[in-house]
Amino acid sequence: MTRMTPSTPFQCRICGGTGAHTVLDLGQMPLANRLLDSPDQPEARYPLRLVFCETCTLVQIVETVPPAELFRDYVYFSSFSDTMVTHASELVARTAAAESLGPQSLVIELASNDGYLLQFYRDRAIPVLGIDPAANVVAVAEQRGIPTRCAFFDASVAAGLVAEGMRADVMHANNVLAHVADLHGFVEGIRLMLKPEGVAILEMPYLRDLVDRCEFDTIYHEHLCYFSLSALAKLFERHGLVVQDVERMEIHGGSLRVSVVHASSARVRSSAVDALLASERRTGLGTLEYYRSFSEQVQGVRAALRALLADLKRGGTRIAAYGASAKGATLLNYFGIGSETIEFVADRSTVKQGHYTPGTHIPIVGPEALVERKPDYTLLLTWNFADEILRQQKAYRAAGGRFVIPVPDVRVV
């Protein structure tokens, strides 16, 4: 691990500090969700370096790619994942009951995608509003009857909506805070829009799971920050908000769900918050020492996977991949695995089919190709949905096809 030189442009997104240590340097990488129309299409590459801020302990990448470059014509649609839709349905049922929501309430979701979550509130006759910056995704949500504003959410957008008379009883922000360069503008927007006794429920990948499970492939240019509860608490406190409750979840390889309220709220803080903060202190998430071996762990996975795939290819087997995901782009590019090894990438999303993977230029096809073309092995790039995908691919597995799961340890199932 090296300390960043003073010439490296860096300013912490929470505290503004300039002192940071490099945790993992992935080099020059393409944009993970920028799929190609042809294998010879030119594409930009940007530095991808993960650092630890020694002032406020936030873990983050250095480079900030302009949001418009990342999120125009976005290719991730949440509704293509059964796991995500079920997760959203369960969260809505629980929240609607706990908050006694009804026709007089308002639920706002930030980065609402294609309405996969808000549809369940709508079906309960609870008014909703989505906010999302991707025009193509917003169009799909609107077609499904989910009123959605196309905007990058911040304090100015929030102020405009408040001026229209919109304040939320419940705000959701699932897997978006990590994408935000202006954390303070985003969180201040939440403060402005949240009613005095309202609650904001945010989900994000958990830093501890990323490190402990070697989930390096969740690092890409869209994911600017990687949060511990300690760092989150400091961020919200700067805006008169407090973490009232927290849960750890297995989704996306390990996530946090935090409930955030106004500091003046009468809601009682859950003991789970203090317990997890204490656990992070004991584990050392706020210290540089905790991150020293992470890069070595990643190199170990790289060596193991490349060796396995090389052995399989020498034996004459055919190899495909499943999941044209952002994490898949990070893994393939950093590990140097391309079309010389992988024949095609299967993906359920019709939006991705017919394109090529960024950097590695592998064709993306529908999942039926696994049964039709019968590769001997399939590298599962969307390992966070392994249970769902293995169930969906029973016919392929029954015909002898096997999956290689790369994270946290390389294994064949």
MOQUI-V162207 format. One record per residue. N is the residue number from 1. RES is the residue in one letter. PHI is phi in whole degrees, -180 to 180 (999 if undefined). D_LAST is the distance of its C-alpha to the last C-alpha in whole Angstrom. Layout:
BEGIN
N:RES:PHI:D_LAST  N:RES:PHI:D_LAST
END
This chain:
BEGIN
1:M:999:34  2:T:-121:37  3:R:-79:40  4:M:-66:41  5:T:-76:44  6:P:-58:47  7:S:-76:47  8:T:-72:43  9:P:-70:44  10:F:-157:42  11:Q:-145:43  12:C:-57:41  13:R:-77:41  14:I:-103:42  15:C:-101:44  16:G:80:46  17:G:-65:45  18:T:-113:45  19:G:-96:44  20:A:-150:40  21:H:-117:37  22:T:-72:35  23:V:-95:31  24:L:-153:29  25:D:-112:30  26:L:-93:28  27:G:78:31  28:Q:-83:32  29:M:-129:30  30:P:-74:30  31:L:-70:30  32:A:-68:26  33:N:-107:27  34:R:-92:30  35:L:-72:28  36:L:-102:30  37:D:-83:32  38:S:-150:32  39:P:-69:31  40:D:-103:34  41:Q:-70:35  42:P:-67:36  43:E:-147:35  44:A:-82:36  45:R:-127:34  46:Y:-133:35  47:P:-61:34  48:L:-134:31  49:R:-127:32  50:L:-94:31  51:V:-132:34  52:F:-113:35  53:C:-81:39  54:E:-78:41  55:T:-88:43  56:C:-113:41  57:T:77:38  58:L:-70:36  59:V:-99:33  60:Q:-160:33  61:I:-92:33  62:V:-81:37  63:E:-76:37  64:T:-116:38  65:V:-77:37  66:P:-52:40  67:P:-53:38  68:A:-62:39  69:E:-72:38  70:L:-83:34  71:F:-113:35  72:R:-76:37  73:D:49:35  74:Y:-66:32  75:V:-105:29  76:Y:-96:27  77:F:-117:27  78:S:-61:26  79:S:-68:26  80:F:-74:24  81:S:-105:21  82:D:-60:21  83:T:-62:20  84:M:-67:23  85:V:-66:26  86:T:-63:25  87:H:-58:25  88:A:-66:28  89:S:-60:30  90:E:-67:29  91:L:-65:31  92:V:-64:34  93:A:-60:35  94:R:-68:35  95:T:-70:37  96:A:-59:39  97:A:-73:40  98:A:-65:40  99:E:-100:43  100:S:52:44  101:L:-78:44  102:G:-157:46  103:P:-60:48  104:Q:-88:50  105:S:-93:47  106:L:-140:45  107:V:-113:42  108:I:-118:41  109:E:-117:37  110:L:-94:37  111:A:60:35  112:S:-78:34  113:N:54:32  114:D:-92:33  115:G:86:34  116:Y:-58:31  117:L:-95:32  118:L:-63:36  119:Q:-59:36  120:F:-77:35  121:Y:-71:38  122:R:-55:40  123:D:-67:39  124:R:-98:41  125:A:63:44  126:I:-101:43  127:P:-60:45  128:V:-137:42  129:L:-146:42  130:G:-101:39  131:I:-133:40  132:D:-152:38  133:P:-86:39  134:A:-92:37  135:A:-62:39  136:N:-68:37  137:V:-74:35  138:V:-59:38  139:A:-60:39  140:V:-66:36  141:A:-61:37  142:E:-62:40  143:Q:-62:40  144:R:-88:38  145:G:85:41  146:I:-107:40  147:P:-60:43  148:T:-141:41  149:R:-95:43  150:C:-92:42  151:A:-166:43  152:F:-84:41  153:F:-69:42  154:D:-158:44  155:A:-63:47  156:S:-70:50  157:V:-63:48  158:A:-61:48  159:A:-62:51  160:G:-64:52  161:L:-70:50  162:V:-62:52  163:A:-63:55  164:E:-84:54  165:G:93:54  166:M:-102:50  167:R:-134:49  168:A:-100:46  169:D:-76:45  170:V:-136:41  171:M:-120:40  172:H:-112:36  173:A:-149:34  174:N:-95:30  175:N:54:29  176:V:-127:32  177:L:-57:34  178:A:-66:32  179:H:-88:33  180:V:-97:36  181:A:-76:39  182:D:-93:42  183:L:-58:40  184:H:-69:44  185:G:-65:45  186:F:-66:42  187:V:-69:42  188:E:-63:46  189:G:-62:45  190:I:-61:44  191:R:-58:47  192:L:-67:49  193:M:-88:47  194:L:-84:46  195:K:-60:49  196:P:-53:50  197:E:-110:48  198:G:-78:45  199:V:-138:42  200:A:-105:39  201:I:-114:36  202:L:-119:33  203:E:-123:30  204:M:-158:28  205:P:-56:25  206:Y:-96:26  207:L:-56:27  208:R:-62:26  209:D:-69:22  210:L:-57:22  211:V:-77:24  212:D:-66:22  213:R:-104:19  214:C:55:19  215:E:-88:19  216:F:-61:21  217:D:-75:20  218:T:-82:22  219:I:-92:25  220:Y:-156:27  221:H:-65:31  222:E:-69:30  223:H:-88:29  224:L:-77:33  225:C:-128:32  226:Y:-132:30  227:F:-98:31  228:S:-96:32  229:L:-66:34  230:S:-60:37  231:A:-66:37  232:L:-61:37  233:A:-60:40  234:K:-64:42  235:L:-63:41  236:F:-67:42  237:E:-62:45  238:R:-66:47  239:H:-121:47  240:G:71:48  241:L:-120:45  242:V:-135:43  243:V:-79:40  244:Q:-92:41  245:D:-155:37  246:V:-150:34  247:E:-135:30  248:R:-99:27  249:M:-130:24  250:E:-85:20  251:I:-60:20  252:H:60:20  253:G:81:18  254:G:121:21  255:S:-134:25  256:L:-108:28  257:R:-117:30  258:V:-114:34  259:S:-105:37  260:V:-120:40  261:V:-134:44  262:H:-63:47  263:A:-59:48  264:S:-85:51  265:S:-64:49  266:A:-83:50  267:R:-65:46  268:V:-85:46  269:R:-71:43  270:S:-71:40  271:S:-66:39  272:A:-64:36  273:V:-66:37  274:D:-64:39  275:A:-65:36  276:L:-73:34  277:L:-61:36  278:A:-65:37  279:S:-64:34  280:E:-65:33  281:R:-65:37  282:R:-64:35  283:T:-74:32  284:G:93:34  285:L:-59:33  286:G:-92:36  287:T:-121:37  288:L:-63:36  289:E:-57:34  290:Y:-59:31  291:Y:-102:30  292:R:-64:31  293:S:-96:28  294:F:-61:26  295:S:-60:26  296:E:-64:25  297:Q:-63:22  298:V:-62:21  299:Q:-64:22  300:G:-66:20  301:V:-65:17  302:R:-58:19  303:A:-64:19  304:A:-66:16  305:L:-70:14  306:R:-62:17  307:A:-66:17  308:L:-63:14  309:L:-64:14  310:A:-65:18  311:D:-64:17  312:L:-65:15  313:K:-66:18  314:R:-63:20  315:G:-82:18  316:G:86:19  317:T:-79:16  318:R:-103:16  319:I:-127:14  320:A:-119:15  321:A:-136:14  322:Y:-126:14  323:G:102:16  324:A:-83:20  325:S:-98:20  326:A:-63:23  327:K:-65:20  328:G:-64:18  329:A:-63:22  330:T:-62:22  331:L:-64:19  332:L:-62:20  333:N:-71:24  334:Y:-71:24  335:F:-84:21  336:G:70:23  337:I:-111:20  338:G:-132:22  339:S:-69:23  340:E:-69:23  341:T:-114:19  342:I:-103:18  343:E:-73:20  344:F:-161:19  345:V:-116:18  346:A:-90:18  347:D:-150:19  348:R:-74:20  349:S:-74:23  350:T:-67:26  351:V:-68:28  352:K:-91:26  353:Q:-63:25  354:G:91:28  355:H:-105:28  356:Y:-129:26  357:T:-70:24  358:P:-67:27  359:G:81:27  360:T:-101:25  361:H:60:26  362:I:-94:23  363:P:-66:24  364:I:-106:23  365:V:-131:22  366:G:-73:21  367:P:-66:18  368:E:-63:19  369:A:-63:19  370:L:-63:15  371:V:-77:17  372:E:-72:20  373:R:-101:19  374:K:53:16  375:P:-65:14  376:D:-71:12  377:Y:-132:10  378:T:-131:10  379:L:-78:10  380:L:-86:10  381:L:-79:14  382:T:-95:14  383:W:-64:12  384:N:-69:15  385:F:-114:14  386:A:-58:10  387:D:-61:11  388:E:-62:14  389:I:-70:12  390:L:-63:9  391:R:-66:12  392:Q:-66:14  393:Q:-103:12  394:K:-61:12  395:A:-65:14  396:Y:-62:12  397:R:-68:9  398:A:-64:12  399:A:-83:13  400:G:108:11  401:G:-69:9  402:R:-127:6  403:F:-106:5  404:V:-105:6  405:I:-102:8  406:P:-88:11  407:V:-129:13  408:P:-82:14  409:D:-127:12  410:V:-70:10  411:R:-148:7  412:V:-114:4  413:V:-127:0
END
